[in-house]
Amino acid sequence: MARFYFDIADGDHINTDDSGHDLADAQAARTRAVDALRHIASDLLSAGDEQSLLVTVRDENGDRILTAGLVAKILPSR
């Protein structure tokens, strides 16, 4: 097991994960980051017509191992 930290940035705010999660490996951390994006995306557009979200994963040494992003936008019909 290794400890991974998931920092979430929504454009205006950055929430730094100080406690982390014990996961099997970097692949498990990647899966958790994608799941976090999926979960947060359901509420993303309630804050406006265009929003972006980043989840940055750090390992137990504090090194960034990946960043996953999502942009959600409402487009007007023509």
Backbone as a printed PyTorch tensor [residue, N CA C, xyz], in Angstrom:
tensor([[[  0.8350,  -1.1900,   0.0000],
         [  0.0000,   0.0000,   0.0000],
         [  0.8770,   1.2500,   0.0000]],

        [[  0.3690,   2.2500,  -0.6900],
         [  1.0390,   3.5480,  -0.7250],
         [ -0.0030,   4.6260,  -0.4380]],

        [[  0.4540,   5.7690,   0.0170],
         [ -0.4630,   6.8720,   0.3300],
         [ -0.4460,   7.8640,  -0.8180]],

        [[ -1.6650,   8.2690,  -1.2360],
         [ -1.8320,   9.2260,  -2.3190],
         [ -2.7310,  10.3580,  -1.8370]],

        [[ -2.4570,  11.5490,  -2.3490],
         [ -3.1830,  12.7560,  -1.9580],
         [ -3.8540,  13.3480,  -3.1860]],

        [[ -5.1050,  13.7880,  -3.0290],
         [ -5.9250,  14.2540,  -4.1400],
         [ -6.3160,  15.7110,  -3.9110]],

        [[ -5.6360,  16.6080,  -4.6170],
         [ -5.9250,  18.0370,  -4.5250],
         [ -6.9170,  18.3930,  -5.6280]],

        [[ -7.9420,  19.1660,  -5.2760],
         [ -9.0030,  19.5000,  -6.2230],
         [ -9.0490,  21.0080,  -6.4230]],

        [[ -8.9760,  21.4290,  -7.7020],
         [ -9.0480,  22.8510,  -8.0530],
         [-10.2420,  23.0530,  -8.9690]],

        [[-11.0740,  24.0380,  -8.6280],
         [-12.2610,  24.3050,  -9.4430],
         [-12.1980,  25.6510, -10.1390]],

        [[-11.0250,  26.1990, -10.2950],
         [-10.8710,  27.4940, -10.9460],
         [-10.7580,  28.6160,  -9.9370]],

        [[-11.6000,  28.6270,  -8.9280],
         [-11.5750,  29.6690,  -7.9080],
         [-10.9150,  29.2040,  -6.6080]],

        [[-11.0090,  27.9260,  -6.3390],
         [-10.5320,  27.3850,  -5.0700],
         [ -9.6650,  26.1510,  -5.3120]],

        [[ -8.7130,  25.9580,  -4.4200],
         [ -7.9200,  24.7340,  -4.4140],
         [ -8.0790,  24.0930,  -3.0450]],

        [[ -8.5570,  22.8680,  -3.0490],
         [ -8.6800,  22.1090,  -1.8120],
         [ -7.5260,  21.1130,  -1.7620]],

        [[ -6.6090,  21.3430,  -0.8370],
         [ -5.4430,  20.4840,  -0.6960],
         [ -5.7720,  19.3360,   0.2490]],

        [[ -5.5010,  18.1350,  -0.2020],
         [ -5.7360,  16.9290,   0.5880],
         [ -4.5570,  16.7320,   1.5300]],

        [[ -4.7910,  16.9060,   2.8180],
         [ -3.7340,  16.7510,   3.8080],
         [ -3.7180,  15.3680,   4.4480]],

        [[ -4.7920,  14.5980,   4.2620],
         [ -4.8620,  13.2900,   4.9180],
         [ -4.5230,  12.1350,   3.9840]],

        [[ -4.8960,  12.2220,   2.7150],
         [ -4.5560,  11.1910,   1.7440],
         [ -5.3550,   9.9130,   1.8940]],

        [[ -5.0620,   8.9810,   0.9950],
         [ -5.7350,   7.6770,   0.9650],
         [ -4.7000,   6.5930,   0.7070]],

        [[ -4.8240,   5.4820,   1.4180],
         [ -3.9660,   4.3350,   1.1700],
         [ -4.5490,   3.5360,   0.0180]],

        [[ -3.7650,   3.3760,  -1.0370],
         [ -4.2040,   2.6420,  -2.2180],
         [ -3.1010,   1.6820,  -2.6520]],

        [[ -3.4780,   0.7070,  -3.4610],
         [ -2.5430,  -0.3380,  -3.8680],
         [ -1.3830,   0.1940,  -4.6970]],

        [[ -1.6800,   1.1080,  -5.6420],
         [ -0.6360,   1.5740,  -6.5540],
         [ -1.1150,   2.8090,  -7.3070]],

        [[ -0.2770,   3.2920,  -8.2300],
         [ -0.6060,   4.4950,  -8.9980],
         [ -1.8340,   4.2790,  -9.8800]],

        [[ -2.0430,   3.0760, -10.3710],
         [ -3.2300,   2.7940, -11.1910],
         [ -4.5090,   2.9550, -10.3610]],

        [[ -4.4760,   2.5080,  -9.1300],
         [ -5.6300,   2.6790,  -8.2330],
         [ -5.8590,   4.1680,  -7.9480]],

        [[ -4.7740,   4.9330,  -7.8330],
         [ -4.9020,   6.3860,  -7.6280],
         [ -5.5150,   7.0440,  -8.8530]],

        [[ -5.1260,   6.5970, -10.0330],
         [ -5.7010,   7.1270, -11.2750],
         [ -7.1990,   6.8560, -11.3290]],

        [[ -7.5830,   5.6410, -10.9870],
         [ -9.0000,   5.2780, -10.9800],
         [ -9.7710,   6.1390,  -9.9920]],

        [[ -9.1980,   6.3740,  -8.8230],
         [ -9.8770,   7.2050,  -7.8190],
         [-10.0050,   8.6410,  -8.3050]],

        [[ -8.9890,   9.1710,  -8.9940],
         [ -9.0520,  10.5410,  -9.5310],
         [-10.1650,  10.6640, -10.5630]],

        [[-10.2890,   9.6930, -11.4510],
         [-11.3530,   9.7090, -12.4580],
         [-12.7140,   9.5970, -11.7870]],

        [[-12.8330,   8.7550, -10.7830],
         [-14.0920,   8.6300, -10.0470],
         [-14.4600,   9.9470,  -9.3610]],

        [[-13.4600,  10.6470,  -8.8250],
         [-13.7200,  11.9350,  -8.1810],
         [-14.2500,  12.9390,  -9.1960]],

        [[-13.6470,  12.9790, -10.3810],
         [-14.1400,  13.8710, -11.4410],
         [-15.5820,  13.5370, -11.7940]],

        [[-15.8590,  12.2790, -11.9530],
         [-17.2100,  11.8360, -12.3150],
         [-18.2200,  12.2550, -11.2490]],

        [[-17.8540,  12.0830, -10.0040],
         [-18.7550,  12.4190,  -8.9050],
         [-19.0110,  13.9280,  -8.8250]],

        [[-17.9530,  14.7180,  -8.9190],
         [-18.0700,  16.1680,  -8.7950],
         [-18.7420,  16.7780, -10.0300]],

        [[-18.5640,  16.1650, -11.1890],
         [-19.1160,  16.7040, -12.4350],
         [-20.6300,  16.8290, -12.3910]],

        [[-21.2960,  15.9880, -11.6460],
         [-22.7590,  16.0500, -11.6000],
         [-23.2590,  17.3800, -11.0390]],

        [[-22.4580,  18.0600, -10.2260],
         [-22.8390,  19.3540,  -9.6470],
         [-22.1200,  20.5270, -10.3050]],

        [[-21.2450,  20.2540, -11.2410],
         [-20.3490,  21.2710, -11.7710],
         [-21.0780,  22.4370, -12.4320]],

        [[-22.0500,  22.1740, -13.2760],
         [-22.6950,  23.2510, -14.0310],
         [-23.7150,  24.0390, -13.2250]],

        [[-24.0110,  23.6070, -12.0260],
         [-24.9130,  24.4100, -11.1950],
         [-24.2570,  25.7290, -10.7920]],

        [[-22.9240,  25.8240, -10.9520],
         [-22.1970,  27.0440, -10.5920],
         [-22.0430,  28.0100, -11.7610]],

        [[-22.4790,  27.6350, -12.9570],
         [-22.3550,  28.5200, -14.1110],
         [-22.3300,  27.7450, -15.4060]],

        [[-22.3000,  28.4710, -16.5340],
         [-22.3820,  27.8400, -17.8430],
         [-21.0810,  27.2000, -18.3170]],

        [[-19.9610,  27.5660, -17.7080],
         [-18.6880,  26.9380, -18.0640],
         [-17.8420,  26.8050, -16.8080]],

        [[-17.4430,  25.5950, -16.5160],
         [-16.6580,  25.3210, -15.3150],
         [-15.5450,  24.3350, -15.6520]],

        [[-14.4470,  24.4630, -14.9530],
         [-13.3600,  23.5010, -15.1160],
         [-12.9890,  22.9450, -13.7450]],

        [[-12.4320,  21.7650, -13.7780],
         [-12.0870,  21.0630, -12.5510],
         [-10.8140,  20.2670, -12.7990]],

        [[ -9.8860,  20.3260, -11.8600],
         [ -8.6610,  19.5410, -11.9330],
         [ -8.4890,  18.7450, -10.6510]],

        [[ -8.0930,  17.4990, -10.8000],
         [ -7.7090,  16.6730,  -9.6650],
         [ -6.2380,  16.3240,  -9.8630]],

        [[ -5.4070,  16.7660,  -8.9520],
         [ -3.9820,  16.4710,  -9.0030],
         [ -3.6660,  15.4400,  -7.9280]],

        [[ -2.9820,  14.3890,  -8.3350],
         [ -2.6300,  13.3130,  -7.4120],
         [ -1.1490,  13.4220,  -7.0700]],

        [[ -0.8680,  13.4180,  -5.7690],
         [  0.5080,  13.4250,  -5.2820],
         [  0.7790,  12.1090,  -4.5540]],

        [[  2.0340,  11.6410,  -4.6510],
         [  2.3960,  10.4310,  -3.9180],
         [  2.8540,  10.8040,  -2.5130]],

        [[  3.2690,   9.8080,  -1.7450],
         [  3.6260,  10.0670,  -0.3470],
         [  4.8880,  10.9150,  -0.2040]],

        [[  5.6520,  11.0810,  -1.2740],
         [  6.8120,  11.9780,  -1.2600],
         [  6.4360,  13.4080,  -1.6330]],

        [[  5.1610,  13.6160,  -1.9970],
         [  4.7040,  14.9390,  -2.4070],
         [  4.8830,  15.2040,  -3.8880]],

        [[  5.3610,  14.1990,  -4.6270],
         [  5.5520,  14.3570,  -6.0670],
         [  4.2280,  14.1770,  -6.8100]],

        [[  3.9700,  15.0830,  -7.7570],
         [  2.7590,  14.9760,  -8.5670],
         [  2.9280,  13.8070,  -9.5410]],

        [[  1.9590,  12.8770,  -9.5180],
         [  2.0540,  11.7360, -10.4250],
         [  1.0690,  11.8350, -11.5820]],

        [[  0.0160,  12.6290, -11.4110],
         [ -0.9060,  12.8590, -12.5210],
         [ -1.8580,  13.9810, -12.1940]],

        [[ -2.3970,  14.5790, -13.2470],
         [ -3.4690,  15.5570, -13.1250],
         [ -4.5430,  15.1720, -14.1260]],

        [[ -5.7680,  15.0810, -13.6350],
         [ -6.9150,  14.7670, -14.4980],
         [ -7.8220,  15.9970, -14.5030]],

        [[ -8.3190,  16.3510, -15.6640],
         [ -9.1460,  17.5520, -15.7890],
         [-10.4440,  17.3140, -16.5100]],

        [[-11.3640,  18.2300, -16.2690],
         [-12.6790,  18.1760, -16.8980],
         [-13.1550,  19.5980, -17.1150]],

        [[-13.6880,  19.8710, -18.3100],
         [-14.3160,  21.1510, -18.5940],
         [-15.7590,  20.8590, -18.9810]],

        [[-16.6720,  21.5320, -18.3250],
         [-18.0920,  21.3850, -18.6220],
         [-18.6210,  22.7370, -19.0990]],

        [[-19.3710,  22.7120, -20.1910],
         [-19.8460,  23.9470, -20.7900],
         [-21.2490,  23.7450, -21.3370]],

        [[-22.1170,  24.6930, -21.0670],
         [-23.4480,  24.7000, -21.6690],
         [-23.3750,  25.5560, -22.9210]],

        [[-23.7540,  24.9890, -24.0360],
         [-23.7270,  25.6980, -25.3130],
         [-25.1540,  26.0760, -25.7110]],

        [[-25.3660,  27.3380, -26.0880],
         [-26.7140,  27.7330, -26.5220],
         [-27.0540,  27.0870, -27.8560]],

        [[-28.3210,  26.7880, -28.0320],
         [-28.7410,  26.2550, -29.3340],
         [-28.8330,  27.4030, -30.3230]],

        [[-28.6800,  27.0900, -31.5730],
         [-28.6700,  28.1240, -32.6160],
         [-30.0440,  28.4170, -33.1080]]])
